[in-house]
Structure formats: structure tokens, C-alpha cells
Amino acid sequence: MSTMVTIHPAPAGMQGAITLPGDKSISHRSVMFAAIAQGESHIRNCSGGGDNRSTIGAFRTLGVDITQSGTEVHVKGRGWSGLHPPPQTIDCGNSGTTMRLLSGLLAARPFLARLDGDESLRGRPMGRVIGPLTDMGADIVSESGGSRAPLQITGKPLHGICYRSAVASAQVKSAIVLAGLQASGTTTIWEPVRSRDHTERMLPSFGVHLDVRGTEISIAGGQELRAFDVEVPGDLSSAAFFMGAALIIPGSELHVRGVGLNPTRTGVLDVLRAMSGSITVQNLREMCGEPVGDLLVRPSPLHGIDMDGELVVRAIDEIPLVAVVAAFAKGTTTIRGAEELRVKESDRLHALAVTLSTLGARITELPDGLIIEGGHELHGGRVDSFGDHRIAMALSIAGLAGTGAVMIEKAESVGISFPNFYSLVRDLTGPTTTTGHA
């Protein structure tokens, strides 16, 4: 059932301190690596979003004993050979990470597995994973006859390859790494720029040896994983929405505690600082191989920037928030090289152009990006989130910073990554800024 939430302006600003749910990308990998490791692993602060629940459900279907209490997850790893043939289709829900990484993980398992998901996931391309895995000897068939889900994977012996990826994609890279761990010989992956490196950072803790040289990774086959306890840092992508609100709403002062600051993920910090945003990093430390810190964010007079290349790759998930912030900045912001956003949970470039225009922004949709002319107040209106969690959260920030109420359809989509998003908004801006429930 579709749910509508109304966001009202927050004249008192965004005030307070928050601790964010566990990083979604790290939570996925923690569960996966623990499931194929030998021994029992404990995961603390695991994300409770729908995508991560899909990963947990997938491994339960494969016979892995996983118990959960709040944000703590206990996994009794079965090793590679302990995974069971799935008695039913593995439901990946809305999670592209679950489907793509499972494709690599299951490509060498000696049984048939069928992967499927919701309508949104069925519409997303899987060819960029199917191609290199097929080169390694995998047998993956798209039931649609193209490169989309549902996928049938028949486990086969794999061999290592040297793969030059045309795009920087952490999901593609991780799928090949998981296949390479089971392959004969060595697998080498090269990316044009470095994508998120959570896989490379975490695998050594599970006993895996890999060689990382710039944008190239080499991994020898035949490696087993051993159990390891993981504490997941707070999710920077989720924090970004609150940070953006604190920068553009007068009177704000926001403290964000224990958030992940992996350099491949801090593109949004670089973008907001380039726009003259006041963001201070405090108490920098390390957690499970990941840099972690606290952030202090205050309102700032922002200006537009040109954003492309590696910066887009490093901030790809936060571009919906950047587009909203840019609407409140002085001058023009141009985003190029972001065509990847057209194959996310929605066509995010189109969704942002349509919804922000409805609210009064001056925004032009490009084939690979957006042009946003800042300095024009956003007013209220009724907009569709396109069932996309990041679009829904970005529109919420537009409502808090604008001059009128914003009514967001399909607001329940925030549950994919951030189930308690709206309750935190109320905690930080006041109980009357959000009406309706999602």
C-alpha cells in the first residue's frame, strides 16, 4: 500500500545529535562473508533496512543459521561447501547488491539457484555482472532473454580472469572477487577509477589475502574464510540527508556520531565543502579497518559547483541530496557523468528533474546529469518519490527547508535503507514537521 507523508518547513532548524543506523554496504558484506566463513560471527549495528533484510533472508534460504536481535546479528558460518541448494527462489527484494554479489558467490556452488526480486529490481541491468562471470566459466541465464532478473545460476568450476571494467562499480568488483575466491588460478580486476572498497577492506579480517594496487585488485582462488566479529560504522549516505538540511536551514546545529568516513564514500563531504559547507570532523578513529568519526554541521552560505569524474563516482548515492542543496545555493551547479543514476531504484536524474521542478526549482535534465540554478525558493506541492528511498529522503529535506508543505507519495520506500528516517526528522526538527506515517 502506498503511503503519503507530508513534510512541513522547520523554522527552528535541525538541532541535536544523532547516531545513524549501520552502513548499508558494509552490513551486506558482513552478513555474506560471515555466512561463507568457518565458525560463528557476531555483527553489531547491522542495518535493519529492507535491502539488508533481503541479504539475511537469502542466506537463510541457503541453509545458514542467522539470528537477529535488534541491530545485532549472529551468523553460524557454513563455509563454501556448507551452503545448501535453495529449496525455493531466493528473493532479493529491492536489493541490487544482494543479487549481484550473490551471482558471484553462487557461480561456483554445485547446485542450481534462482534469483528474483521486486518489479524495480527486475528492471535493473545485470549484464555487467553476467558478462565477466560468464568469462570465468559461470552458467547464468536471464529468464527474460536479456540481462535482467530473474536469473538462473547453475554452479560450475570457475577459472581466474583479467578483467578491465568499463565502469567503476563496487557491486561488479565484489561479485568478481567472490567468484575469484572459488576459481582456479588468479583473478585480476581493473577499474577506471576506484569504487567503494569495503570488500577489499573487510575480507582480510576474514582471513583472505588479496593484493590491491591503486585501481587494480588481484586475488588467488581456493581461499577459505574464517569467522570474525564486525562492528558496522554509521551510514554516511543516510547521514548526508541530515547534514544537507543542517547546512541550508538557518538556526541548525547538528552532531553526527560514529559515522563511516571511508575515502571512497566521502565524496559527499567533498562536494558539500566545495560548496562552502561548514562540516567539521571530530574524534577520528578506526573500526574494523574503516575510518570513523563524528561530524559537526552548521548552516552556511553555499554556492554552486561543477561536479563530474571521480567525485561523481564517490558521491553517486548522495546526488539526490546534492541536487536539493544546490537549489538553495547561490549560482549554478552542474552535475555530469552521472548516467549510472538512470539504472538505480528509479531513473534518479529524471525523478529529480520532475519532482524538484514541481516544487519550484530551476533544473535541467541532461543525458548524464543535471543543471540546477540555485537561489530560488522551493514551495510546497505534491510529488511522487517513484518508490525510491533516496528520492523520498531528498524531497523530505526540500520540504523542511522550503516555504510550504511537501506531500510525498510512496514515502514508505525509505524503509529500504532507513526505516526510522521520519522519526529522526521529528526528533531533530520538532514533532509537527512530519505528518503521516511510513
N, C-alpha and C positions, 0 to 999 in steps of 0.2 A: 504494500500500500504506500502511495506517495504521500509524503508529509511536507507541509509548508511551515517554515519558521520565519517570523518577522523580526528584523534587527532594527532597533531604534538608535538614533545618534547618542553618543556618550559624551555629553558636555564636560563631565568631570575628568575625562581622560581614562587611561588604563593604569591603575595603581596596584602595586603589590608584588609578591614573589611567587613563583611557580616552579614546580618540578615536573618535567614533561614525561609522558609515557616512554618506554624503551624504544630506541631506534628501530624502525620497521625493517630496514635492510639487514641489520645485524641480528635482529630476532629471528628472521627467516633462516639465516645461515647457522645460528646457534642450534636451532632445532634439527636442521638437516644433518649437520656434522655430528651432533650428539647421537642421532639415530643410527648412523652408519659406523659409529665408533664402537670399540670393545669396552664395555663397562658402563657404569652409571654416571650421568652428568646432571648437575643442577644449574638451572638458568634463572637468574634473578632479574627483575624488572623487564620481563619479556613483554613485548607489545601485545595488547589484547584486542587489536583491530581485526576486522574481518579477514583481511589478507593473511595475517599470521595464524588465525584460527584455521584457515584453509590448509596451510602447511602442516599444522599439527594433525588435522583430520586425515591428510594424505598419508602420513606415516603410520597412523593407527590402522589405516586400510592395508598397509604393507606389513602389518603384524608387530609393530613397535609399541611397547608399553609406555605410554606417556600420561602422566597425571599432572593436574594443574590446580593450584590454589592461589587465587588472585593473580598476581604477576609473577609468581614462582612456578617454574615448570621442572618436573623431574622426568628424565628420559633414561630408560634402560636400553642402552645401545645394543644392537644385534650384529654389528659388523656387516661387511658387504654380503657375505653368504647367508646371513640370518634373515634377510628380507624375504617375506612370503609372497608368492604370486597373489595379486589382489583379487579377491572374490567378486569384486564389482568395479565399475568405473571409478577412477579416482577423481573426485570433484575438486577442482582448483578454484572454484568460485569466481571471484573477480581478479585473481592474482596472477599477473603475468610472470612475476618472479617464481611463484610456485611451479607453474607449468614449464617454463624454460629451463630452470635448474633441474627439475625432475627429469626432463628429457635427457639431459646429460648423465644424470645419476643412474637412470634405469636402462640406458642404452646397452650396457654390458651385462645386465642381470638376466639369468637364463629362464625367462618367462615372458608371457605376453601381458602388457599393461595398456589400458585405455585411459587417456587423459581428456577431460572435458571441463567446461566452465560455464559461466553465465553468458547471456547474449553479448555483453560488452567484450568479454574475453574471446568469444568465438570470432569477433570481428577484428582481432589484432593479429598482425603477421607473425608467423612462427618460422618463416623460411630462413631467416638469418641464423637460427639455431639448427634447423634441419640440415642446411647445406653442409656446414663443417662437420657435424656429427655423422652424416652420411659418408663424407670423405674418410672418416675414421673406421667405416665398416658398419655403421648403425643401420638398422632397418626401421625407419619411421615413415608411416603413411598418414597423410591427411585425408580424412574421410570426405572432406569437401572437394577433393580433387585438386586443391591448390596448396596453400601453405598455412591453412588455418585449422583451428580445433574443430571437432575432436581429432585427437591423434592416437594412432595405434603404434605401440613400440614393442617390437619383438627383439628381445635381448640377443646380441651376437658378440663374438670375440672382436675386440677393437684393436687398432694399431695407432701408434702416435703419428701426428702430422705436424707440419709447419704451416701455420695459418696466419695470413695477413688480413685483418678485419678492415673493411671499408669504413666502418663507423666505430666510435668509442662507445661500447656498451658493456656495463658490468654484468648484465644478465647473460649475454652471449659468452663473454670471457669465462664466467663462473661455470656455465654449462660445459664448456670445453675442458676446463680444469677437472671437473668431476668425472667426465668421461676419460680424460687422460690419466687419472689416478688408477683406472682399471685397465688401461690399454697396455699392449706390449710396446717397449721402446719409450722414447721421449717425445713429449708434445710441447711445441713452442707456439706461443700466441703473440702477435704483434698488433698494437693499436696505433692509430694516427696520433691520438693524444691519450693521456692516462685517464681512464674512467675510475669510478669508485673502486677502492682497493680493499674493501672489508674482507673479501675472500682470502686474499694474499696475507693480510694481517692476522686473520684468525686461524688459518689452517696449521701454522707451526705450533700453536698451543695444543692442537690435537695430534701432534707428533708427525706432521707431514713436512717433508723438505721440498722447497721449491726455490728457484733462482729468479730473482727479479732484477732486471737491468733496465731502468727507465721505463719505457712503454712495452718492454718485452718480458714475457714470463716463460720459463721452461720448467717442466715437471715430469719426473720419471714415473712410469707406470708401476703397478704392483705394490702400491703403498697401502698400509692399513692405518686406520685412525684409532687413537686411544682416548678414553673419556677425559673430559676437562670441565671444570666449573666456570661458568661465564656470568659476569655482571654486565648488563647491557646499558650503555650510556643513554641519556635522554635524547630524543629525536630532534635534530636541528631543523629538519623540514617542517615539523609541527611547530617548533618554537618560532619559526620565521613569520608566521601569521601574526602572532602577538607582538613580535619585535616591530613589524611593519606598522601595526596600529599605534604602538607607543611613539614611533617616530613622527607620525602625521597628526596625532590628536593632541592639542595643547593641554598642558597640565599633567601629562603622563610621567610616570617613573616606574619602570619595570625591571625586576630582578629575575633572571632565569638561572636556575641552579642545576649543576651537573649535566650539562648538555655536551654531546659529542662534537669535537672540533677537528675531525679528520680533514686533512688538507684537500682531499678530493671532494669534500662535501661543503667546504666553507665558501664556495663561490658566492652564495647569497650575502655573506658578510662583506665580501669584497665589493659586491655591487652596491649594497646599501651605504657602505663607507665611501665609495666613489661618488655617490650622490650627496655626500657630506652628512651622512647619518652619524649620530653620536652613539657609538656602541663600544663599551669598554670590556675587555676580557680580564677576569679576575680568577685567582686561585687555580691556575693551570696545573694539571696533573695527568697521570696516565692510568687507564683502566683497561685491562685485557688487551694491551697493545694499541689501544685507541686513545688519542689525546682528548681530554675532557676539561671543561672549565665552567665558570659562572659568567654571566653577561649582565651588564647594567646598560639599559637603553633609555634615552631621554629624547623628547621632541627636538626636531632640528629643521632649519630651513633647507629643504632639499632642492637639487637641480637635476635636470635630465642628463643622461649619458648615452653613449653608443656602446652597445653590448653585442659581442659576437665571439666566434672562435672558441678557445678553451674555456673562457668564462661562461659561455652558454652551456657547455658540457657540464661544468662543475655546479651550475645553478639551475639545471634543466627542470627539476621538480618545483622549484620556487618561482618560476617565471610568472605564474598566475598572481602571486603576491606582488612581485616586482611591477607588473602591469598596473595594479591598483595604486601602489605607492607612486608610480610615475605620473598618474593622473593628478596627484596632489602636488607634484614638484613643479618648480619653475623651469620653463623651457621644454624641449622635446627630447624624448627617449626613443631610441631606435634599437630594436632587437632583430638581429639577423642570424641565420644559421641554426634556427630552432625548428626545422621541419619535423624533427622527432616528435614534437608535441602533437602532431596530427594523428599519431597512432597510439595515443595513451588511452585512458578510460573514456575519453571523448576526444574529438578534434579540438584541442585546447586553444589553438590560435583562433579558430572560428568562434568557439564558445566565448572567449574573452572579448572579441570584437563585437559580437552581438549583445552580450549582457552589459558590458560597460558603456556601449553606445546608448542603450536603453536608459541608463542612469545618468546620462549627460556628458560622458567623456568624449573627447575628440580622439578617435582611434581609427587607424587604417590597417586593414589586414593585408599582409604581404604573403607571397607563396611560402616563405621560410621565416616569417616573423611578424612584427607589429611596429607601427609608429604611433606613439602616444604623445599628443600635445598637452602638456601639463598646465596647471594653473586655472582650471575651470572646475567650479564646484560641482560635486555629484549630488543629485537629488534622489528622492525616493522612487520606487517603482516595483513592479512585479517581474521577476526574472526566473529563468529555468536554469538549474545547475547542470543540466544534461546528465544527471546521475553520476557526476564526477566529484569526488570528495574534495579535491583541491580547488575546483571552481567554486563549490559551495562555501568553503572557508574563505576564499579570496573575496567573494561577494559579501560575506559577513563583515569583513574589515571595511569594505566600501560603505556598508550601512552604518557602522559605528562612527566613521569619520565624515560622513556626508551630512546633508541638511534635512533629509527626510527618511521615513521608514522604508526599508528594502524587504520585500517579501520574496523568499527563496523557495522555489518548488524543488521537490526531491531532495530536501535537506537531510534526509536520513542517510544519504551517501557518505556523510562524514564518518560513519561507523566503520568504513573500510580501513581507515588508518587511525582515527582519533575519536573513539566513542564518547568521551566526556568533553569534547570541544566546547559545546554550548554551555555546559555547566561552568567551565573555567572562564568563559567570556563573562558570564553573570558575576562570578566571584571577583573579577578584576575591574569591571565597569559599572556594576550595580545591577540589582535584580530586575529592573524594568527595561533593560536594553534588549532583552531577548524574550519574545513571547512565542508560544507554540512549543512543541516537543519533537525531538528527533532522536 
